[in-house]
Amino acid sequence: MKRLHAGAEEDRGLVVRDELAQTYGDGPESPDALRSDGSCSDGARSTRPRITTWEAGWNVTNAIQGIFVLGLPYALLQSGYMGLLLLVLAAIICSYTGKILVSCLYEEDENGCPVRVRRTYEDIATVCCRHICPYIGGKLVNAAQVVELLMTCILYLVVSSNLMCHSLFFLPLTPAACSAITFLILVPCMLIRDLRVVSRLSLFCSLAQFLITFIVIGYCLRQSPQWASKRLSAVVVDFDGFQVAVGVIIFSYTSQIYLPTLEESMTDRLDFNSMIDWTHALACILKTAFSVVAFLTWGEETKEVITDNLPTALRMVVNLCLLAKALLSYPLPFYAAAEILQTGVLKLKPPAEGSDRWTLLLRGSLLLLTLIMALYVPHFSLLMGLTGSVTGAAMTLLLPALFHLQLKWTQLDASRRVLDLLILLLGCFCSVSGVICSIKGMITAFEDK
């Protein structure tokens, strides 16, 4: 009778977990999905190749140690002492929103064990919008992700082409020729089918970033006798400059778009939160040190891109490292955008007949689209600032806090609810102020033209 009772309890538990997974839009959970320690289970078994915690960390580091880092000293000049506080707060906030976003992929079963019942950002949006716009919420999130990722890819292509022109100035290369060479170098990205390959490229990209950071910091330390004359502003008087600084600092920590896929692919998902913590802590330390020593070296003469302050010979070395970093950064957003379009929009599955041909066609079209936009869209940087202000703020701050409040309201205490609401307001501020600054920039650019 005891064995019969235990068996009935186990069957009821499996039925509850199966209903839970079906309720939130995923397939039924396999009994084997439970971890041996009972700490976590997966309601949607994935066939993705697994990556280690370190490989996931390199991908996150690649995302949050991007080209934006070069503008941080100028952002510090614009924001004064508040900029130092923002550098730390942005790391904490973006680390927190990344963790709460991934927590929205899980629901607790009857035993209080987390069950992964959702797989993507789209699934979370679909659940949260099921009473308002059940068929539109997930599609809007997918569209925002694809726009943000493609804009990032185009930015890396533009930056790579410009750096190639400036670094190889002794060769007779036109900007169009540099763009074509960059395009050819990136063609193998079409063949990347495994996140482990992206992780290895992210490792080399992060090493290039660390090299750039240490070169600049080393040069600045040699100029330390001049630091006594440099001071940060105690009060911020330029509100427009402060808005720009807030945007640059916060969006230099964005990685939320990649996190559901990275967490799903991790060999040990229990390490996810600690991985997010140490990657953001390391980024915060390096960015703060980089920004402070650069500002103390050049003070009011700090340029928008800090490499413009370096001596010519050193600038060429740093530009070559930046070129390598920009090229190695491209595969991560490209792979993520292709995966979203392949699985979320076109519904292509690897085992399906002809899926390889369609996958190559899709990725080739994406690669060509980024090249065309990089070559022919006027004022691309302003366009990216406008779209990034909407999609970037929404995907990084607004939606994680909003979805977390909606899905976990009963499990949150008052302090966590207040924190999520404050992040929601911060996301609104960043979005609105970013749109205003971008529109002002566009008006000025077209008036000058």
C-alpha atoms as one frame of an Amber mdcrd trajectory, in Angstrom:
protein
   0.000   0.000   0.000   2.873   2.374   0.803   4.488   1.644  -2.566   1.146
   2.113  -4.306   0.593   5.432  -2.487   4.101   6.640  -3.372   3.570   5.686
  -7.002   0.275   7.565  -7.120   1.915  10.662  -5.600   4.693  10.515  -8.221
   2.150  10.173 -11.043   0.194  13.147  -9.739   3.404  15.172  -9.548   4.268
  14.371 -13.177   0.725  15.281 -14.273   0.929  18.630 -12.450   4.288  19.421
 -14.058   2.942  18.405 -17.473  -0.088  20.688 -17.041   2.175  23.508 -15.849
   4.350  23.240 -18.952   1.327  23.083 -21.248  -0.266  26.098 -19.525   2.738
  28.281 -20.344   3.061  27.237 -23.945   5.812  24.592 -23.972   5.762  20.916
 -24.597   5.260  18.390 -21.768   8.096  17.822 -19.450  10.083  14.651 -19.565
  10.467  12.907 -16.199  14.178  12.682 -16.874  14.433  16.449 -17.008  14.666
  16.723 -13.237  18.176  17.229 -11.951  19.561  14.579  -9.697  19.737  17.069
  -6.831  16.108  18.080  -7.348  17.081  21.726  -7.600  15.850  22.503 -11.073
  14.019  20.885 -13.931  13.482  21.693 -17.558   9.995  21.612 -18.993  11.275
  21.945 -22.531  14.222  19.672 -23.199  16.683  21.323 -25.551  18.862  19.678
 -28.172  21.293  22.620 -28.238  24.981  21.793 -27.821  25.980  22.564 -24.246
  28.475  25.225 -23.226  30.365  25.569 -19.967  29.888  28.346 -17.446  33.152
  29.930 -18.594  32.039  29.890 -22.240  28.742  31.523 -21.278  30.726  34.097
 -19.280  32.895  34.958 -22.294  29.742  35.556 -24.376  28.312  37.899 -21.736
  31.687  39.654 -21.406  31.749  40.115 -25.182  28.301  41.743 -25.022  29.009
  44.112 -22.101  32.620  45.018 -22.971  31.751  46.411 -26.388  32.716  49.451
 -28.439  30.711  51.623 -26.012  33.620  51.358 -23.550  35.615  53.837 -25.649
  32.998  56.521 -24.975  32.893  56.073 -21.202  35.619  58.633 -20.325  33.697
  61.271 -22.303  30.474  60.188 -20.561  32.286  60.678 -17.257  33.292  64.188
 -18.375  29.628  64.966 -19.117  28.206  63.514 -15.901  30.851  64.366 -13.280
  30.799  62.516  -9.967  27.345  61.162 -10.849  29.016  59.241 -13.660  31.072
  57.222 -11.184  27.913  56.303  -9.324  26.178  55.462 -12.594  28.992  53.101
 -13.629  28.410  51.035 -10.481  24.615  51.303 -10.426  24.310  50.362 -14.106
  26.292  47.165 -13.509  24.074  46.250 -10.540  20.821  47.080 -12.345  21.693
  45.272 -15.585  22.933  42.242 -13.649  19.636  42.227 -11.723  17.416  42.597
 -14.815  19.312  39.785 -16.520  18.668  37.457 -13.588  14.984  38.344 -13.213
  14.476  37.905 -16.959  15.804  34.348 -16.781  13.742  33.688 -13.629  10.652
  34.437 -15.721  11.468  31.324 -17.762  10.679  29.226 -14.677   7.632  28.347
 -12.598   7.545  26.368  -9.374   5.854  22.966  -9.283   3.846  21.636  -6.347
   7.082  20.830  -4.466   8.520  24.311  -4.911  11.058  23.085  -7.481  11.752
  25.487 -10.391  10.557  24.069 -13.714  11.747  25.677 -16.962   8.452  26.030
 -18.832   9.547  28.714 -21.318  12.499  28.860 -23.684  12.769  32.351 -25.122
  12.090  36.030 -24.522   9.172  35.621 -26.939   7.598  32.913 -24.746   7.701
  35.216 -21.707   6.059  38.048 -23.665   3.397  35.711 -25.040   2.414  34.583
 -21.543   2.374  38.105 -20.111   0.318  39.488 -23.015  -2.086  36.550 -23.365
  -5.018  38.521 -21.936  -4.331  41.708 -23.921  -2.833  40.704 -27.282  -2.103
  36.954 -27.188  -0.817  36.752 -30.761   1.077  40.038 -30.928   3.123  40.342
 -27.702   5.667  37.656 -28.560   5.949  38.821 -32.175   6.636  42.409 -31.073
   9.399  41.227 -28.749  10.882  39.123 -31.559  10.786  42.130 -33.893  12.463
  44.349 -31.273  15.173  41.737 -30.705  15.889  41.327 -34.413  16.031  45.118
 -34.966  18.373  45.598 -32.000  20.640  42.724 -33.069  20.784  43.784 -36.717
  21.571  47.369 -35.722  24.404  46.009 -33.577  25.703  43.938 -36.514  25.592
  46.970 -38.817  27.384  49.064 -36.197  30.217  46.512 -36.000  30.417  46.435
 -39.804  30.593  50.246 -40.003  33.168  50.433 -37.209  35.275  47.647 -38.777
  35.304  49.386 -42.160  36.231  52.760 -40.648  38.977  51.237 -38.509  40.376
  49.401 -41.523  40.518  52.670 -43.495  42.282  54.517 -40.650  44.621  51.678
 -39.656  45.701  50.790 -43.201  46.016  54.387 -44.374  49.209  53.506 -46.278
  47.133  51.352 -48.684  44.969  52.940 -51.429  41.665  51.616 -50.061  38.379
  53.454 -50.462  35.670  53.185 -47.763  33.600  50.982 -50.110  36.600  48.662
 -50.632  37.114  48.409 -46.865  33.444  47.516 -46.426  33.722  44.834 -49.107
  36.840  43.338 -47.467  35.122  43.357 -44.083  32.101  41.650 -45.637  34.266
  38.900 -47.117  35.995  38.324 -43.779  32.585  37.875 -42.120  31.133  35.491
 -44.746  32.131  32.373 -42.691  29.622  33.541 -40.042  26.983  31.976 -42.290
  28.370  28.550 -41.432  28.295  28.933 -37.638  25.711  26.448 -36.340  27.023
  25.932 -32.818  27.048  28.351 -29.871  30.355  26.832 -28.759  32.049  28.348
 -31.827  30.579  31.754 -30.944  31.837  31.295 -27.364  35.408  30.718 -28.558
  35.257  33.796 -30.769  33.894  35.739 -27.789  36.910  34.590 -25.765  39.320
  36.106 -28.307  37.131  39.208 -28.545  37.292  39.664 -24.758  41.071  39.207
 -24.802  41.330  41.943 -27.459  39.182  44.203 -25.264  41.353  43.518 -22.203
  44.467  44.301 -24.262  42.978  47.636 -25.390  41.967  48.486 -21.824  45.396
  47.684 -20.376  47.233  49.601 -23.148  45.183  52.745 -22.484  45.425  52.377
 -18.687  49.181  51.766 -18.934  49.687  54.895 -21.028  47.540  56.939 -18.625
  49.478  55.711 -15.600  52.686  56.957 -17.229  51.063  60.408 -17.400  50.070
  60.321 -13.702  52.215  63.371 -12.725  49.706  65.526 -14.638  46.677  64.222
 -12.756  46.749  66.821  -9.986  45.309  69.465 -12.320  42.301  67.364 -13.384
  39.063  67.351 -11.404  35.603  65.926 -11.989  32.652  68.275 -11.844  30.712
  68.003  -8.596  27.521  69.323 -10.155  26.088  68.395 -13.543  24.879  71.478
 -15.397  24.499  70.164 -18.963  21.277  68.134 -18.894  21.577  67.054 -22.540
  25.111  65.824 -21.902  23.933  64.005 -18.790  21.187  62.264 -20.793  23.750
  61.066 -23.307  26.043  59.886 -20.499  23.241  57.882 -18.866  22.461  56.193
 -22.166  26.081  55.360 -22.952  26.781  53.974 -19.465  23.626  51.867 -19.144
  23.701  50.470 -22.653  27.349  49.491 -22.288  26.062  46.727 -19.957  23.282
  45.301 -22.139  23.254  41.535 -22.707  19.651  40.597 -21.879  18.762  39.597
 -25.454  21.297  36.741 -25.348  20.602  35.455 -21.833  17.657  33.028 -22.378
  19.609  31.196 -25.099  22.866  31.208 -23.105  21.167  29.956 -19.932  19.401
  27.201 -21.870  22.690  26.050 -23.383  24.658  25.994 -20.113  25.797  22.620
 -18.808  25.038  23.688 -15.235  22.314  26.316 -15.071  22.732  26.649 -11.311
  25.888  28.675 -12.086  23.982  31.232 -14.173  23.410  33.824 -11.433  26.998
  33.662 -10.194  28.242  33.932 -13.804  26.150  37.088 -14.322  27.479  38.531
 -11.041  31.197  38.014 -11.738  31.022  39.137 -15.392  29.274  42.387 -14.436
  31.543  42.937 -11.429  34.644  42.507 -13.624  33.178  44.821 -16.260  32.369
  47.429 -13.613  35.914  47.377 -12.198  37.586  47.624 -15.610  35.208  50.289
 -16.951  35.545  52.441 -13.834  39.343  52.186 -13.800  39.504  52.820 -17.564
  37.197  55.861 -17.390  38.784  57.466 -14.322  42.432  57.206 -15.397  41.555
  58.372 -18.931  39.707  61.409 -17.604  42.481  62.203 -15.114  44.959  62.127
 -18.000  43.126  64.358 -20.488  40.533  66.198 -18.375  38.462  68.686 -20.350
  40.279  67.652 -23.552  38.791  64.121 -23.390  37.411  63.226 -26.837  34.150
  61.376 -27.532  36.214  58.323 -28.552  39.181  58.065 -26.227  41.547  56.628
 -28.866  41.564  60.061 -30.550  43.522  61.344 -27.521  46.340  58.799 -27.964
  49.640  59.483 -29.752  49.647  58.487 -33.425  51.748  55.318 -33.107  49.842
  54.010 -30.095  46.539  54.944 -31.711  47.358  52.737 -34.701  48.083  49.737
 -32.438  44.854  50.284 -30.496  42.875  50.713 -33.722  44.181  47.364 -35.010
  43.085  45.736 -31.746  39.713  47.439 -32.089  39.417  46.154 -35.643  40.018
  42.608 -34.422  37.516  43.118 -31.605  34.811  44.515 -33.901  35.208  41.597
 -36.333  35.136  39.045 -33.507  32.099  40.760 -31.930  29.980  40.418 -35.071
  29.193  36.655 -34.844  27.352  36.860 -31.483  24.521  39.260 -32.517  24.471
  37.752 -36.029  24.034  34.215 -34.652  21.336  35.393 -32.211  19.381  37.250
 -34.926  19.590  34.271 -37.300  18.399  31.888 -34.568  15.400  34.096 -33.739
  14.373  34.365 -37.387  15.032  30.684 -38.058  13.170  29.218 -35.078  10.799
  31.996 -33.994   9.632  33.382 -37.343  10.287  30.842 -40.105   9.899  27.826
 -37.765  12.780  25.962 -39.408  13.952  22.850 -37.559  17.390  21.281 -38.242
  16.101  17.759 -38.989  13.586  19.055 -41.546  14.248  18.344 -45.210  15.875
  21.281 -46.926  16.330  23.227 -43.692  20.094  23.590 -44.247  19.517  25.250
 -47.605  16.965  27.675 -46.151  19.215  28.381 -43.169  22.154  29.312 -45.428
  19.862  31.461 -47.572  18.549  33.259 -44.486  21.996  33.917 -43.051  23.386
  35.020 -46.390  20.492  37.462 -46.778  21.086  38.845 -43.269  24.789  39.321
 -43.952  24.067  41.088 -47.237  21.400  43.268 -45.604  23.851  44.500 -42.962
  26.374  45.396 -45.688  23.782  47.326 -47.760  22.555  49.290 -44.747  26.122
  50.048 -43.646  26.919  51.418 -47.111  23.787  53.304 -48.085  21.738  54.375
 -45.035  22.482  58.084 -44.339  23.182  59.151 -40.754  23.127  55.520 -39.619
  24.525  56.348 -36.181  21.586  58.694 -35.510  19.109  56.098 -36.777  20.665
  53.498 -34.522  20.474  55.905 -31.585  16.753  56.403 -32.224  15.878  52.718
 -32.559  18.270  51.731 -29.785  16.639  54.185 -27.403  13.339  52.365 -27.885
  14.363  48.735 -28.308  17.460  48.869 -26.089  15.713  50.443 -23.112  12.714
  48.151 -23.540  14.683  44.902 -23.803  17.175  45.803 -21.049  15.109  47.609
 -18.409  11.413  47.975 -19.174  10.335  44.475 -20.187  12.375  42.421 -17.655
  10.992  44.507 -14.764   7.442  44.521 -16.161   7.367  40.775 -16.871   8.910
  39.983 -13.487   6.239  42.002 -11.698   3.476  40.328 -13.668   4.663  36.734
 -13.355   6.168  36.798  -9.843   3.992  39.384  -8.064   2.742  36.997  -5.382
   6.273  35.744  -4.683   7.842  39.199  -4.287   8.050  41.168  -1.059   7.377
  44.906  -0.964  11.039  45.903  -1.417  11.438  43.792  -4.575   8.229  45.226
  -6.025   9.439  48.774  -5.374  12.824  47.948  -6.941  11.180  46.596 -10.095
   8.954  49.676 -10.328  11.978  51.986 -10.006  13.768  50.110 -12.789  10.598
  50.412 -14.871  10.665  54.198 -14.389  14.387  54.323 -15.210  13.701  52.442
 -18.427  11.006  54.959 -19.360  13.392  57.855 -18.645  16.198  56.340 -20.745
  13.847  55.593 -23.608  12.188  59.029 -23.721  15.406  61.008 -23.208  17.233
  58.893 -25.800  14.504  59.466 -28.384  14.573  63.227 -27.714  18.381  63.423
 -28.055  18.349  61.321 -31.247  15.622  63.442 -32.850  17.545  66.628 -31.945
  20.666  65.125 -33.518  18.778  64.194 -36.697  17.284  67.676 -37.012  20.716
  69.259 -36.573  22.319  66.876 -39.084  19.712  67.515 -41.776  19.785  71.286
 -41.164  23.556  71.305 -41.574  23.164  69.312 -44.767
